[in-house]
Amino acid sequence: MAGAIEAHAALLLARRAEKNYLLREGSRYVDQVHNRVDERHHVGRE
């Protein structure tokens, strides 16, 4: 039973790390998209 608890804990930690990675990278992607839109918007006004 102890092995199953350790395996479950390891799985939860891995999923937490994955979620944190996706959240960080997701916000970086959104920031890049917003920057590109802003660049295109300013180019169209010149």
N, CA, C and O atoms as a Tripos MOL2 file, in Angstrom:
@<TRIPOS>MOLECULE
protein
  184   183    46     0     0
PROTEIN
NO_CHARGES

@<TRIPOS>ATOM
      1 N           0.8120   -1.1950    0.0000 N.3       1 MET1
      2 CA          0.0000    0.0000    0.0000 C.3       1 MET1
      3 C           0.8600    1.2660    0.0000 C.2       1 MET1
      4 O           0.4910    2.2560   -0.6320 O.2       1 MET1
      5 N           1.9840    1.2500    0.6880 N.am      2 ALA2
      6 CA          2.8500    2.4310    0.7440 C.3       2 ALA2
      7 C           3.3800    2.7810   -0.6410 C.2       2 ALA2
      8 O           3.5160    3.9580   -0.9780 O.2       2 ALA2
      9 N           3.6800    1.7660   -1.4410 N.am      3 GLY3
     10 CA          4.1630    2.0130   -2.8060 C.3       3 GLY3
     11 C           3.1150    2.7040   -3.6600 C.2       3 GLY3
     12 O           3.4420    3.5650   -4.4760 O.2       3 GLY3
     13 N           1.8550    2.3280   -3.4740 N.am      4 ALA4
     14 CA          0.7680    2.9500   -4.2310 C.3       4 ALA4
     15 C           0.5940    4.4110   -3.8230 C.2       4 ALA4
     16 O           0.3240    5.2670   -4.6660 O.2       4 ALA4
     17 N           0.7480    4.6910   -2.5480 N.am      5 ILE5
     18 CA          0.6240    6.0760   -2.0660 C.3       5 ILE5
     19 C           1.7570    6.9330   -2.6240 C.2       5 ILE5
     20 O           1.5360    8.0680   -3.0460 O.2       5 ILE5
     21 N           2.9670    6.3840   -2.6230 N.am      6 GLU6
     22 CA          4.1070    7.1240   -3.1790 C.3       6 GLU6
     23 C           3.9330    7.3540   -4.6720 C.2       6 GLU6
     24 O           4.2480    8.4320   -5.1770 O.2       6 GLU6
     25 N           3.4350    6.3480   -5.3780 N.am      7 ALA7
     26 CA          3.2110    6.4910   -6.8190 C.3       7 ALA7
     27 C           2.1490    7.5520   -7.0940 C.2       7 ALA7
     28 O           2.2890    8.3570   -8.0140 O.2       7 ALA7
     29 N           1.0980    7.5470   -6.2980 N.am      8 HIS8
     30 CA          0.0360    8.5430   -6.4630 C.3       8 HIS8
     31 C           0.5660    9.9490   -6.1820 C.2       8 HIS8
     32 O           0.2410   10.8910   -6.9060 O.2       8 HIS8
     33 N           1.3640   10.0900   -5.1550 N.am      9 ALA9
     34 CA          1.9530   11.3880   -4.8230 C.3       9 ALA9
     35 C           2.8690   11.8610   -5.9510 C.2       9 ALA9
     36 O           2.8630   13.0420   -6.3000 O.2       9 ALA9
     37 N           3.6510   10.9540   -6.5170 N.am     10 ALA10
     38 CA          4.5360   11.3140   -7.6260 C.3      10 ALA10
     39 C           3.7300   11.7540   -8.8400 C.2      10 ALA10
     40 O           4.1060   12.7020   -9.5290 O.2      10 ALA10
     41 N           2.6290   11.0690   -9.1000 N.am     11 LEU11
     42 CA          1.7640   11.4300  -10.2210 C.3      11 LEU11
     43 C           1.1710   12.8230  -10.0170 C.2      11 LEU11
     44 O           1.1320   13.6280  -10.9480 O.2      11 LEU11
     45 N           0.7110   13.1030   -8.8060 N.am     12 LEU12
     46 CA          0.1450   14.4190   -8.5250 C.3      12 LEU12
     47 C           1.1870   15.5250   -8.6740 C.2      12 LEU12
     48 O           0.8840   16.6000   -9.1930 O.2      12 LEU12
     49 N           2.3940   15.2690   -8.2270 N.am     13 LEU13
     50 CA          3.4680   16.2670   -8.3820 C.3      13 LEU13
     51 C           3.8010   16.4980   -9.8500 C.2      13 LEU13
     52 O           4.0400   17.6320  -10.2640 O.2      13 LEU13
     53 N           3.8190   15.4260  -10.6380 N.am     14 ALA14
     54 CA          4.1060   15.5580  -12.0680 C.3      14 ALA14
     55 C           3.0050   16.3580  -12.7550 C.2      14 ALA14
     56 O           3.2950   17.2120  -13.5930 O.2      14 ALA14
     57 N           1.7570   16.0960  -12.4150 N.am     15 ARG15
     58 CA          0.6440   16.8350  -13.0140 C.3      15 ARG15
     59 C           0.6760   18.3000  -12.6010 C.2      15 ARG15
     60 O           0.3420   19.1760  -13.3990 O.2      15 ARG15
     61 N           1.0700   18.5720  -11.3750 N.am     16 ARG16
     62 CA          1.1810   19.9560  -10.9160 C.3      16 ARG16
     63 C           2.2670   20.6940  -11.6850 C.2      16 ARG16
     64 O           2.0780   21.8380  -12.0990 O.2      16 ARG16
     65 N           3.3980   20.0380  -11.8710 N.am     17 ALA17
     66 CA          4.4910   20.6460  -12.6270 C.3      17 ALA17
     67 C           4.0660   20.8980  -14.0710 C.2      17 ALA17
     68 O           4.3930   21.9360  -14.6470 O.2      17 ALA17
     69 N           3.3420   19.9520  -14.6470 N.am     18 GLU18
     70 CA          2.8630   20.1090  -16.0190 C.3      18 GLU18
     71 C           1.8990   21.2910  -16.1110 C.2      18 GLU18
     72 O           1.9980   22.0960  -17.0370 O.2      18 GLU18
     73 N           0.9830   21.4020  -15.1760 N.am     19 LYS19
     74 CA          0.0280   22.5090  -15.1750 C.3      19 LYS19
     75 C           0.7520   23.8360  -15.0490 C.2      19 LYS19
     76 O           0.4330   24.7810  -15.7700 O.2      19 LYS19
     77 N           1.7140   23.9260  -14.1540 N.am     20 ASN20
     78 CA          2.4740   25.1680  -13.9810 C.3      20 ASN20
     79 C           3.2080   25.5430  -15.2600 C.2      20 ASN20
     80 O           3.2460   26.7150  -15.6360 O.2      20 ASN20
     81 N           3.7900   24.5550  -15.9280 N.am     21 TYR21
     82 CA          4.4960   24.8040  -17.1870 C.3      21 TYR21
     83 C           3.5290   25.3340  -18.2350 C.2      21 TYR21
     84 O           3.8150   26.3200  -18.9150 O.2      21 TYR21
     85 N           2.3830   24.6740  -18.3620 N.am     22 LEU22
     86 CA          1.4120   25.0930  -19.3660 C.3      22 LEU22
     87 C           0.8780   26.4940  -19.0830 C.2      22 LEU22
     88 O           0.6810   27.2810  -20.0080 O.2      22 LEU22
     89 N           0.6450   26.8050  -17.8240 N.am     23 LEU23
     90 CA          0.1460   28.1280  -17.4800 C.3      23 LEU23
     91 C           1.1700   29.2110  -17.7980 C.2      23 LEU23
     92 O           0.8200   30.2630  -18.3320 O.2      23 LEU23
     93 N           2.4300   28.9540  -17.4710 N.am     24 ARG24
     94 CA          3.4770   29.9480  -17.7550 C.3      24 ARG24
     95 C           3.6490   30.1270  -19.2510 C.2      24 ARG24
     96 O           3.6690   31.2530  -19.7480 O.2      24 ARG24
     97 N           3.7720   29.0410  -19.9560 N.am     25 GLU25
     98 CA          3.9800   29.1140  -21.4030 C.3      25 GLU25
     99 C           2.7520   29.6780  -22.0980 C.2      25 GLU25
    100 O           2.8730   30.3890  -23.0960 O.2      25 GLU25
    101 N           1.5750   29.3670  -21.5810 N.am     26 GLY26
    102 CA          0.3480   29.8990  -22.1700 C.3      26 GLY26
    103 C           0.3080   31.4020  -22.0990 C.2      26 GLY26
    104 O          -0.0690   32.0580  -23.0700 O.2      26 GLY26
    105 N           0.6930   31.9640  -20.9610 N.am     27 SER27
    106 CA          0.6760   33.4240  -20.8290 C.3      27 SER27
    107 C           1.7360   34.0580  -21.7190 C.2      27 SER27
    108 O           1.5250   35.1450  -22.2570 O.2      27 SER27
    109 N           2.8480   33.4020  -21.8750 N.am     28 ARG28
    110 CA          3.9030   33.9220  -22.7630 C.3      28 ARG28
    111 C           3.3950   33.9430  -24.2040 C.2      28 ARG28
    112 O           3.6370   34.9030  -24.9360 O.2      28 ARG28
    113 N           2.6960   32.8890  -24.6070 N.am     29 TYR29
    114 CA          2.1370   32.8270  -25.9550 C.3      29 TYR29
    115 C           1.1270   33.9590  -26.1690 C.2      29 TYR29
    116 O           1.1580   34.6360  -27.1970 O.2      29 TYR29
    117 N           0.2400   34.1580  -25.2030 N.am     30 VAL30
    118 CA         -0.7640   35.2240  -25.3140 C.3      30 VAL30
    119 C          -0.0890   36.5770  -25.4070 C.2      30 VAL30
    120 O          -0.4980   37.4180  -26.2090 O.2      30 VAL30
    121 N           0.9370   36.8020  -24.6010 N.am     31 ASP31
    122 CA          1.6740   38.0750  -24.6610 C.3      31 ASP31
    123 C           2.2810   38.2830  -26.0410 C.2      31 ASP31
    124 O           2.2360   39.3910  -26.5740 O.2      31 ASP31
    125 N           2.8450   37.2380  -26.6240 N.am     32 GLN32
    126 CA          3.4420   37.3460  -27.9520 C.3      32 GLN32
    127 C           2.3890   37.6610  -29.0050 C.2      32 GLN32
    128 O           2.6300   38.4720  -29.8990 O.2      32 GLN32
    129 N           1.2300   37.0300  -28.9060 N.am     33 VAL33
    130 CA          0.1520   37.3040  -29.8500 C.3      33 VAL33
    131 C          -0.2910   38.7590  -29.7220 C.2      33 VAL33
    132 O          -0.4760   39.4390  -30.7310 O.2      33 VAL33
    133 N          -0.4620   39.2390  -28.4980 N.am     34 HIS34
    134 CA         -0.8700   40.6320  -28.2910 C.3      34 HIS34
    135 C           0.1720   41.5920  -28.8620 C.2      34 HIS34
    136 O          -0.1850   42.6050  -29.4640 O.2      34 HIS34
    137 N           1.4450   41.2860  -28.6790 N.am     35 ASN35
    138 CA          2.4990   42.1350  -29.2230 C.3      35 ASN35
    139 C           2.4400   42.1820  -30.7390 C.2      35 ASN35
    140 O           2.6060   43.2420  -31.3420 O.2      35 ASN35
    141 N           2.2060   41.0330  -31.3510 N.am     36 ARG36
    142 CA          2.1070   40.9840  -32.8200 C.3      36 ARG36
    143 C           0.9140   41.7940  -33.3180 C.2      36 ARG36
    144 O           1.0190   42.5150  -34.3090 O.2      36 ARG36
    145 N          -0.2130   41.6760  -32.6350 N.am     37 VAL37
    146 CA         -1.4000   42.4390  -33.0220 C.3      37 VAL37
    147 C          -1.1150   43.9280  -32.8940 C.2      37 VAL37
    148 O          -1.4740   44.7060  -33.7780 O.2      37 VAL37
    149 N          -0.4730   44.3300  -31.8010 N.am     38 ASP38
    150 CA         -0.1260   45.7430  -31.6190 C.3      38 ASP38
    151 C           0.8080   46.2210  -32.7230 C.2      38 ASP38
    152 O           0.6340   47.3230  -33.2440 O.2      38 ASP38
    153 N           1.7960   45.4060  -33.0870 N.am     39 GLU39
    154 CA          2.7240   45.7780  -34.1560 C.3      39 GLU39
    155 C           1.9720   45.9840  -35.4660 C.2      39 GLU39
    156 O           2.2000   46.9670  -36.1710 O.2      39 GLU39
    157 N           1.0810   45.0610  -35.7860 N.am     40 ARG40
    158 CA          0.3130   45.1580  -37.0320 C.3      40 ARG40
    159 C          -0.5990   46.3840  -36.9970 C.2      40 ARG40
    160 O          -0.7810   47.0600  -38.0090 O.2      40 ARG40
    161 N          -1.1610   46.6600  -35.8400 N.am     41 HIS41
    162 CA         -2.0780   47.7910  -35.7100 C.3      41 HIS41
    163 C          -1.3310   49.1050  -35.9440 C.2      41 HIS41
    164 O          -1.8450   49.9980  -36.6180 O.2      41 HIS41
    165 N          -0.1320   49.2270  -35.3970 N.am     42 HIS42
    166 CA          0.6520   50.4540  -35.5490 C.3      42 HIS42
    167 C           1.1560   50.6060  -36.9790 C.2      42 HIS42
    168 O           1.2330   51.7240  -37.4880 O.2      42 HIS42
    169 N           1.4990   49.5010  -37.6340 N.am     43 VAL43
    170 CA          1.9960   49.5580  -39.0050 C.3      43 VAL43
    171 C           0.8770   50.0570  -39.9200 C.2      43 VAL43
    172 O           1.1270   50.8320  -40.8440 O.2      43 VAL43
    173 N          -0.3460   49.6180  -39.6660 N.am     44 GLY44
    174 CA         -1.4820   50.0460  -40.4990 C.3      44 GLY44
    175 C          -1.8050   51.5250  -40.3710 C.2      44 GLY44
    176 O          -2.4220   52.0960  -41.2700 O.2      44 GLY44
    177 N          -1.4040   52.1580  -39.2770 N.am     45 ARG45
    178 CA         -1.7020   53.5770  -39.0410 C.3      45 ARG45
    179 C          -0.6680   54.4970  -39.6410 C.2      45 ARG45
    180 O          -0.9150   55.6960  -39.7720 O.2      45 ARG45
    181 N           0.4880   53.9680  -40.0110 N.am     46 GLU46
    182 CA          1.5730   54.8450  -40.5230 C.3      46 GLU46
    183 C           1.3470   55.2490  -41.9450 C.2      46 GLU46
    184 O           2.1590   55.9770  -42.5160 O.2      46 GLU46
@<TRIPOS>BOND
     1     1     2 1
     2     2     3 1
     3     3     4 2
     4     3     5 am
     5     5     6 1
     6     6     7 1
     7     7     8 2
     8     7     9 am
     9     9    10 1
    10    10    11 1
    11    11    12 2
    12    11    13 am
    13    13    14 1
    14    14    15 1
    15    15    16 2
    16    15    17 am
    17    17    18 1
    18    18    19 1
    19    19    20 2
    20    19    21 am
    21    21    22 1
    22    22    23 1
    23    23    24 2
    24    23    25 am
    25    25    26 1
    26    26    27 1
    27    27    28 2
    28    27    29 am
    29    29    30 1
    30    30    31 1
    31    31    32 2
    32    31    33 am
    33    33    34 1
    34    34    35 1
    35    35    36 2
    36    35    37 am
    37    37    38 1
    38    38    39 1
    39    39    40 2
    40    39    41 am
    41    41    42 1
    42    42    43 1
    43    43    44 2
    44    43    45 am
    45    45    46 1
    46    46    47 1
    47    47    48 2
    48    47    49 am
    49    49    50 1
    50    50    51 1
    51    51    52 2
    52    51    53 am
    53    53    54 1
    54    54    55 1
    55    55    56 2
    56    55    57 am
    57    57    58 1
    58    58    59 1
    59    59    60 2
    60    59    61 am
    61    61    62 1
    62    62    63 1
    63    63    64 2
    64    63    65 am
    65    65    66 1
    66    66    67 1
    67    67    68 2
    68    67    69 am
    69    69    70 1
    70    70    71 1
    71    71    72 2
    72    71    73 am
    73    73    74 1
    74    74    75 1
    75    75    76 2
    76    75    77 am
    77    77    78 1
    78    78    79 1
    79    79    80 2
    80    79    81 am
    81    81    82 1
    82    82    83 1
    83    83    84 2
    84    83    85 am
    85    85    86 1
    86    86    87 1
    87    87    88 2
    88    87    89 am
    89    89    90 1
    90    90    91 1
    91    91    92 2
    92    91    93 am
    93    93    94 1
    94    94    95 1
    95    95    96 2
    96    95    97 am
    97    97    98 1
    98    98    99 1
    99    99   100 2
   100    99   101 am
   101   101   102 1
   102   102   103 1
   103   103   104 2
   104   103   105 am
   105   105   106 1
   106   106   107 1
   107   107   108 2
   108   107   109 am
   109   109   110 1
   110   110   111 1
   111   111   112 2
   112   111   113 am
   113   113   114 1
   114   114   115 1
   115   115   116 2
   116   115   117 am
   117   117   118 1
   118   118   119 1
   119   119   120 2
   120   119   121 am
   121   121   122 1
   122   122   123 1
   123   123   124 2
   124   123   125 am
   125   125   126 1
   126   126   127 1
   127   127   128 2
   128   127   129 am
   129   129   130 1
   130   130   131 1
   131   131   132 2
   132   131   133 am
   133   133   134 1
   134   134   135 1
   135   135   136 2
   136   135   137 am
   137   137   138 1
   138   138   139 1
   139   139   140 2
   140   139   141 am
   141   141   142 1
   142   142   143 1
   143   143   144 2
   144   143   145 am
   145   145   146 1
   146   146   147 1
   147   147   148 2
   148   147   149 am
   149   149   150 1
   150   150   151 1
   151   151   152 2
   152   151   153 am
   153   153   154 1
   154   154   155 1
   155   155   156 2
   156   155   157 am
   157   157   158 1
   158   158   159 1
   159   159   160 2
   160   159   161 am
   161   161   162 1
   162   162   163 1
   163   163   164 2
   164   163   165 am
   165   165   166 1
   166   166   167 1
   167   167   168 2
   168   167   169 am
   169   169   170 1
   170   170   171 1
   171   171   172 2
   172   171   173 am
   173   173   174 1
   174   174   175 1
   175   175   176 2
   176   175   177 am
   177   177   178 1
   178   178   179 1
   179   179   180 2
   180   179   181 am
   181   181   182 1
   182   182   183 1
   183   183   184 2
@<TRIPOS>SUBSTRUCTURE
     1 MET1         2 RESIDUE 1 A MET
     2 ALA2         6 RESIDUE 1 A ALA
     3 GLY3        10 RESIDUE 1 A GLY
     4 ALA4        14 RESIDUE 1 A ALA
     5 ILE5        18 RESIDUE 1 A ILE
     6 GLU6        22 RESIDUE 1 A GLU
     7 ALA7        26 RESIDUE 1 A ALA
     8 HIS8        30 RESIDUE 1 A HIS
     9 ALA9        34 RESIDUE 1 A ALA
    10 ALA10       38 RESIDUE 1 A ALA
    11 LEU11       42 RESIDUE 1 A LEU
    12 LEU12       46 RESIDUE 1 A LEU
    13 LEU13       50 RESIDUE 1 A LEU
    14 ALA14       54 RESIDUE 1 A ALA
    15 ARG15       58 RESIDUE 1 A ARG
    16 ARG16       62 RESIDUE 1 A ARG
    17 ALA17       66 RESIDUE 1 A ALA
    18 GLU18       70 RESIDUE 1 A GLU
    19 LYS19       74 RESIDUE 1 A LYS
    20 ASN20       78 RESIDUE 1 A ASN
    21 TYR21       82 RESIDUE 1 A TYR
    22 LEU22       86 RESIDUE 1 A LEU
    23 LEU23       90 RESIDUE 1 A LEU
    24 ARG24       94 RESIDUE 1 A ARG
    25 GLU25       98 RESIDUE 1 A GLU
    26 GLY26      102 RESIDUE 1 A GLY
    27 SER27      106 RESIDUE 1 A SER
    28 ARG28      110 RESIDUE 1 A ARG
    29 TYR29      114 RESIDUE 1 A TYR
    30 VAL30      118 RESIDUE 1 A VAL
    31 ASP31      122 RESIDUE 1 A ASP
    32 GLN32      126 RESIDUE 1 A GLN
    33 VAL33      130 RESIDUE 1 A VAL
    34 HIS34      134 RESIDUE 1 A HIS
    35 ASN35      138 RESIDUE 1 A ASN
    36 ARG36      142 RESIDUE 1 A ARG
    37 VAL37      146 RESIDUE 1 A VAL
    38 ASP38      150 RESIDUE 1 A ASP
    39 GLU39      154 RESIDUE 1 A GLU
    40 ARG40      158 RESIDUE 1 A ARG
    41 HIS41      162 RESIDUE 1 A HIS
    42 HIS42      166 RESIDUE 1 A HIS
    43 VAL43      170 RESIDUE 1 A VAL
    44 GLY44      174 RESIDUE 1 A GLY
    45 ARG45      178 RESIDUE 1 A ARG
    46 GLU46      182 RESIDUE 1 A GLU
